[in-house]
Amino acid sequence: MLLIACLLLFMSANPAKSQTTATFDNLSLTPNSFWNGSDNSGGFTNAGYFFENSYTDYGGGMYAWYGFAYSNMSDTITTGYTNQFSAICGKGALNSVNYAVSYVNYDWANNYAMQPNMIRFSSPKTISGIYVTNNTYAYYSMLNGDGTLAKKFGGSSGNDPDWFKLQIKGYHNGNITDSVNFYLADFRFANNSQDYIVKTWKWVDLSTLGSIDSLSFGLLSSDNGAYGMNTPAYFCMDNFNGSVVSVKETSDKTVSIYPNPCSDYLHINLIMDNNSTKLSLTDISGKEVLSKFITSDEIDMDLSSLSKGIYFVKIVNEKSSYFNKIIKN
């Protein structure tokens, strides 16, 4: 009875992160597909947060949408509007599968004013942050220009001070608490070698917004025309209200393991000093459940077939050994 009580206490103390983080991985999708609101549900709920969506079907295969969608598209090559549901990373944050895609609408009837996308939740809380990256369509439009409307960031000389900004505002009872800005691209540096277009998942801290019950997401760009913003108004999001991963999560500077706790995938980075390195995973009873010989510095371990609980990672070669506990949610 004492053992059962201890296990129940451990379980009750640790599931909060998995229950309050929207990872989108439990939303059902076939491989390389997306949900864009075509069921006219007005949005979707994940981990208790409601992500608004608007969808209009014009018939003949023509439709319009804005707000939030979710996707597992992995196309990082195709340019143009037909690839509007892919993240430039080709996968979710921390090597997950699903992620959210956001398209911000600009109201033509109101001088093309930006209509920010909304996430709402039932009770006020402080949101830790999110991972964001560029959408593939928007990324290549900024990198090369699209030949018709949007310009190549930096211009032909590379000196144009272009930028693409995500603007996030927190609300409580309809009042703005604060705002956070994040540049998805920035070419305003005096040294052009510092100019960038985000191509990896980046953490954005939202804790400064305080206790809030909703968030708005808007996009602004230096590239504008008679019909509003020329830069495609897309970005991608993952791990809403999650936590930022530090590569110093372990005491061994040659090894980093994340995320921990994890769900379906565990990512391992290590400095290889021996070609004969074995990685094994054992359960709490000491039974080996996974093992493999490592031949690269980065490993993704698929844990989807394992039950929730405590496991131990062991990495051993002729020169050194490494041991660490992980939790699978």
Stockholm file with secondary structure:
# STOCKHOLM 1.0

chainA/1-329         MLLIACLLLFMSANPAKSQTTATFDNLSLTPNSFWNGSDNSGGFTNAGYFFENSYTDYGGGMYAWYGFAYSNMSDTITTGYTNQFSAICGKGALNSVNYAVSYVNYDWANNYAMQPNMIRFSSPKTISGIYVTNNTYAYYSMLNGDGTLAKKFGGSSGNDPDWFKLQIKGYHNGNITDSVNFYLADFRFANNSQDYIVKTWKWVDLSTLGSIDSLSFGLLSSDNGAYGMNTPAYFCMDNFNGSVVSVKETSDKTVSIYPNPCSDYLHINLIMDNNSTKLSLTDISGKEVLSKFITSDEIDMDLSSLSKGIYFVKIVNEKSSYFNKIIKN
#=GR chainA/1-329 SS CHHHHHHHHHHHHSTHHHHHCBCSTTSCCCTTCEECSTTCCSEEEETTEEEEEEEEEEETTEEEEEEEEEECBCCCSCCSGGGTTBBTTSSCGGGCSCEEEEECEEEGGGTTEEECEEEEEEEEEECCEEEEECBHHHHHHHHHCCSSSSCCTTTTTSCCCCEEEEEEEEEETTEEEEEEEEEEEECCCSSGGGCEECCSCEEEECGGGCEEEEEEEEEEESCEETTEECSCCEEEEECBTCCCCCTTSSSCTTEEEECSSBSSEEEEEECCCCSCEEEEEEETTSCEEEEEEECSSEEEEECTTSCSEEEEEEEECSSCEEEEEEEEC
#=GC SS_cons         CHHHHHHHHHHHHSTHHHHHCBCSTTSCCCTTCEECSTTCCSEEEETTEEEEEEEEEEETTEEEEEEEEEECBCCCSCCSGGGTTBBTTSSCGGGCSCEEEEECEEEGGGTTEEECEEEEEEEEEECCEEEEECBHHHHHHHHHCCSSSSCCTTTTTSCCCCEEEEEEEEEETTEEEEEEEEEEEECCCSSGGGCEECCSCEEEECGGGCEEEEEEEEEEESCEETTEECSCCEEEEECBTCCCCCTTSSSCTTEEEECSSBSSEEEEEECCCCSCEEEEEEETTSCEEEEEEECSSEEEEECTTSCSEEEEEEEECSSCEEEEEEEEC
//
